[in-house]
């Protein structure tokens, strides 16, 4: 038991260190690509390549954040920082960071009220929405509909992400 706990702690530390080491250069790559994309001297051929670089760097940043979140959850150190946030802004932020195949799907947002707010940790909710929508993009056929919606449910807000894909095979659900 003790050796297993030590091994687990070493793995968590390694993941945390690697994640922090990866985050800085990935953020620099994404930022540099953004700056170059806003430059008027960039040729149309290079714009597409820079967009791919930025999207890939952003995707890797999300993966790094997911790894960090997993270790924080397992250590019960997630440290939620909640405050009132507009759900429309959360959704729009998440939609900016989707997999490059997102354009092959019809993604829509449905809110009962454009000013719908919820007391959430915006960073984590954006991360969750990105993960779920990217999963829908990955596992639904091209042209599928993916809908992000939110509505008031008593004193809570319910967020739903739905797609019209085939769903999970019964054998794979376990």
C-alpha positions in Angstrom: 0.0 0.0 0.0 2.7 2.5 1.0 4.8 1.7 -2.1 1.7 2.1 -4.3 1.0 5.5 -2.7 4.6 6.6 -3.3 4.5 5.5 -6.9 1.1 7.3 -7.4 2.5 10.5 -5.9 5.6 10.3 -8.2 3.3 9.9 -11.2 1.2 12.9 -10.1 4.3 15.0 -9.6 5.6 14.1 -13.0 2.3 14.9 -14.7 2.2 18.3 -12.8 5.8 19.2 -13.7 5.4 18.2 -17.3 2.1 20.0 -17.6 3.7 23.2 -16.2 6.7 22.8 -18.5 4.5 22.4 -21.5 2.1 25.2 -20.8 4.6 28.1 -21.2 6.0 27.2 -24.6 2.5 26.3 -25.9 1.1 29.6 -24.7 4.0 31.4 -26.5 3.4 29.4 -29.7 -0.3 30.2 -29.6 0.4 33.9 -28.8 3.0 34.3 -31.6 0.6 32.7 -34.1 -2.1 35.1 -33.0 0.2 38.1 -33.5 1.3 36.9 -36.9 -2.3 36.3 -37.9 -3.1 39.9 -37.2 -0.3 41.1 -39.4 -1.3 42.5 -42.8 2.0 41.2 -44.4 1.0 37.5 -43.9 0.1 35.8 -47.2 -3.2 33.9 -47.5 -1.2 30.6 -47.7 0.5 31.3 -44.4 -2.8 32.4 -42.7 -4.2 28.9 -43.0 -0.9 27.4 -41.6 -0.8 29.9 -38.8 -4.5 29.1 -37.9 -3.6 25.4 -37.7 -0.5 26.2 -35.5 -2.7 28.3 -33.2 -5.5 25.7 -33.1 -3.1 22.9 -32.4 -1.3 24.8 -29.7 -4.6 25.7 -28.1 -5.7 22.1 -28.2 -2.5 21.0 -26.5 -3.0 23.7 -23.9 -6.4 22.3 -23.2 -5.0 18.8 -22.8 -2.4 20.1 -20.4 -5.1 21.9 -18.4 -7.1 18.6 -18.4 -4.1 16.7 -17.0 -3.6 19.4 -14.3 -7.3 19.3 -13.4 -7.2 15.5 -13.1 -4.4 15.6 -10.6 -6.1 18.5 -8.7 -9.4 16.5 -8.5 -7.6 13.4 -7.3 -5.8 15.4 -4.6 -9.0 17.3 -3.8 -7.3 20.6 -4.5 -9.4 21.8 -7.4 -10.1 25.1 -5.7 -13.2 26.3 -7.4 -13.4 30.1 -7.9 -17.0 30.8 -8.6 -18.7 34.0 -9.5 -21.7 35.1 -11.6 -20.9 34.6 -15.3 -22.9 35.0 -18.5 -23.5 31.6 -20.0 -23.4 33.1 -23.5 -19.8 34.3 -22.9 -18.8 30.8 -21.5 -20.2 29.1 -24.6 -18.6 31.6 -27.0 -15.2 31.2 -25.3 -15.5 27.4 -25.5 -16.5 27.6 -29.2 -13.3 29.5 -30.0 -11.2 26.6 -28.8 -12.7 23.6 -30.6 -11.1 21.0 -32.7 -10.4 22.2 -36.2 -13.0 19.7 -37.5 -15.7 21.8 -35.8 -16.5 23.5 -39.1 -17.7 20.1 -40.4 -20.6 20.2 -38.0 -23.5 22.5 -37.3 -23.0 23.9 -33.9 -25.6 26.1 -32.3 -26.3 27.8 -29.0 -29.8 28.0 -27.5 -30.3 30.2 -24.4 -33.7 31.0 -22.9 -32.3 34.4 -22.1 -29.2 36.2 -23.5 -28.4 37.5 -20.1 -28.7 34.1 -18.4 -26.1 34.0 -15.6 -24.8 31.2 -13.3 -22.5 31.2 -10.4 -19.6 29.1 -11.8 -15.9 28.7 -12.2 -15.8 30.0 -15.7 -12.4 28.5 -16.6 -13.4 25.0 -15.6 -16.9 25.2 -17.2 -15.2 26.4 -20.5 -12.9 23.4 -20.2 -15.8 21.0 -19.7 -17.8 22.4 -22.6 -14.7 22.2 -24.9 -14.1 18.6 -23.9 -17.7 17.5 -24.4 -18.2 19.4 -27.7 -14.9 18.1 -29.0 -16.0 14.6 -28.1 -19.2 15.1 -30.1 -17.2 16.4 -33.0 -15.0 13.4 -32.9 -17.7 10.8 -32.7 -20.6 12.1 -34.8 -20.7 12.0 -38.6 -19.8 15.1 -40.6 -22.8 17.5 -40.9 -24.2 16.5 -37.5 -25.9 19.0 -35.3 -24.4 19.8 -31.9 -26.4 22.1 -29.6 -25.3 23.9 -26.5 -28.2 25.1 -24.4 -28.9 26.4 -20.9 -32.0 27.3 -19.0 -33.1 28.1 -15.5 -34.2 25.2 -13.4 -35.4 26.7 -10.1 -32.5 28.5 -8.5 -30.0 26.5 -10.7 -29.0 26.7 -14.3 -29.0 23.5 -16.3 -26.4 23.3 -19.2 -27.0 20.7 -21.9 -24.8 19.6 -24.8 -26.6 17.4 -27.3 -25.8 15.9 -30.7 -27.7 13.8 -33.2 -24.9 11.2 -33.6 -25.5 7.5 -33.2 -24.8 7.4 -29.4 -22.6 5.0 -27.6 -22.9 1.3 -28.4 -24.5 -0.7 -25.6 -21.4 -2.9 -25.3 -19.1 0.1 -24.9 -21.2 1.8 -22.1 -19.5 0.0 -19.3 
